[in-house]
Amino acid sequence: MFNPFDQQPMLLGDAIMDWEELYPKPYSKQTVDPYTKTRVILMNGIEVESTLFLHQFHRNCTNNELRRDLAFLRRSEQQQQKRINWLSPIDETPLETTIGYEHLAVDLTAWLAQNEPDPYVKQTLDFALLEDFDHLYRYANLLNFDKNIPAHNLVQNYVEITPGRPTIAEHRHPNDAVRFPVCFKSADVQTKLNTLIITSAEQQTMNFYMNIGATYYNDLGRQLYQEIAMIEEQHVSQYGSLLDPNCTWLENLLLHQYMECYLYYSFYQDEVDPYVKMIWESHLSQEIAHLHRAADLLQQYENKHWSTVVPGPFPKLLHFHDTRGYVRDVMYRQTDLTADYEYVKPIYDLPDNHGFFWYQDTINHDVDMVPSHAVIAEHQRKFRKDYRSEVDVHPVDALRDRTTDNTQIGRVKRRVTQYV
């Protein structure tokens, strides 16, 4: 298995790109493979996370020599982020990009859950999976309603478009967005990578909606972005709380660089676009140099060898593939789950005085005003049914009716009959 610590790193200065190299040729939105697009979106988020982390490290560090090292790494990471983000073409609308964001959220979360050795972390991934899946359905209905564009043309049937845990049911008390942290000293390296990857990906989605949501051209779309952006904040809180707070800044620096090497190497193996594949390869070489410098800094300032943080050889590589069967299975078993502090449980097992019901009554007391419901209701009024792209009948019978949006499942204390 590939070990980035065995590779000869380039000089850090050689990782700095000129303007010609930095400005990429955008992909074609008409012909791009959906997984090329999801890889681009994810690596944009990974580089944004690296930059934000390095800024926070810089602000919490008193040693200017170390801060100069961080500044050099951060400048290189910023160049990588700009190169990746500018792969998105001019003619791709923010809503079309959003479909890619939610497609990424579904297939990434499903892959991580399927390959997560820690049962508690896996449950956390499965729980949020159904919520991002529902977001894809809501945005796809907005796209079809506003532009008459079927989202399955964008995702090319790689993922289904149908209700998950309804977004209206996802609004929970802030207390219930906190999870137990993982102990990275004893955790499997796959768990370390998975938690950092999903936190970075959801953070990017949160940031994207925070910044572009208000620019949508009508109120219905602006309201939908506003609502789902609030759920993404919950997801970032949930996933971020899994990260080990006992890791030092320099240990975290090494973890970030190792994660980037892991993802660039993974995506280089699978990429079908030769031009984008070349970018993954060049960024991998740059990140190997970053990783080796992070290892040197850990040794210099904390007298720790890199092997005390990560094992070296990569675990199973991240590979996007069809997860529709897995998602259907999770929907069948977990649609009516909600959160109870650090755990998840069926909605009907919560006491009547639980904070979930107070929070729901506070923000969703008028169901007709909830944007995620209004989008579906408007689509049903216009087309007499919602927009879906399904491979089979919905696994949850309460979510099969295409003429009525279910606003009770996962939200009201009653059991639902499921499809067998």
LINVEN-V653686 format. One record per backbone hydrogen bond with DSSP energy under -0.5 kcal/mol. CO is the residue of the C=O (numbers start at 1). NH is the residue of the N-H. If there is no record, write none. Layout:
BEGIN
co	nh
CO	NH
CO	NH
END
This chain:
BEGIN
co	nh
2	4
2	314
3	6
4	7
7	9
11	14
12	15
13	16
18	22
19	23
22	24
24	26
27	29
28	32
33	36
33	37
34	38
35	39
36	40
37	41
38	42
39	43
40	44
41	45
42	46
43	47
44	48
45	49
46	50
47	51
48	52
49	53
50	54
51	55
52	56
53	57
54	58
55	59
56	60
57	60
58	61
62	64
63	67
64	68
65	69
66	70
67	71
68	72
69	73
70	74
71	75
72	76
73	77
74	78
75	79
76	80
77	81
78	82
79	83
80	84
81	85
82	86
84	87
85	88
87	27
89	92
91	93
93	97
94	98
95	99
96	100
97	101
98	102
99	103
100	104
101	105
102	106
103	107
104	108
105	109
106	110
107	111
108	112
109	113
110	114
111	115
113	116
115	117
117	119
118	122
119	123
120	124
121	125
122	126
123	127
124	128
125	129
126	130
128	131
128	132
129	133
130	134
130	165
131	135
132	136
133	137
134	138
135	139
136	140
137	141
138	142
139	143
140	144
141	145
142	146
143	147
143	149
144	148
148	150
149	151
150	153
151	154
151	155
152	156
152	157
155	158
160	162
161	389
164	166
166	169
167	170
168	171
170	172
173	176
174	177
175	178
182	184
183	186
183	187
188	191
188	192
189	193
190	194
191	195
192	196
193	197
194	198
195	199
196	200
197	201
198	202
199	203
200	204
201	205
202	206
203	207
204	208
205	209
206	210
207	211
208	212
209	213
212	215
213	216
218	222
219	223
220	224
221	225
222	226
223	227
224	228
225	229
226	230
227	230
227	231
228	232
229	233
230	234
231	235
232	236
233	237
234	238
235	239
236	240
237	241
239	242
239	243
240	243
242	182
243	245
244	247
248	252
249	253
250	254
251	255
252	256
253	257
254	258
255	259
256	260
257	261
258	262
259	263
260	264
261	265
262	266
263	267
264	268
265	269
266	270
267	271
272	274
273	277
274	278
275	279
276	280
277	281
278	282
279	283
280	284
281	285
282	286
283	287
284	288
285	10
285	289
286	290
287	291
288	292
289	293
290	294
291	295
292	296
293	297
294	298
295	299
296	300
297	301
298	302
298	304
299	303
305	308
306	309
306	310
311	313
312	4
323	327
324	328
325	329
326	330
327	331
328	332
329	333
330	334
331	335
334	337
336	347
338	345
340	343
343	340
345	338
346	349
347	350
351	354
354	357
354	358
355	359
356	360
357	361
358	362
359	363
360	364
365	367
366	369
367	370
369	371
370	373
370	374
371	375
372	376
373	377
374	378
375	379
376	380
377	381
378	382
379	383
379	385
380	384
389	161
395	397
395	419
396	399
397	400
402	386
404	406
405	407
408	411
408	412
412	414
417	398
END
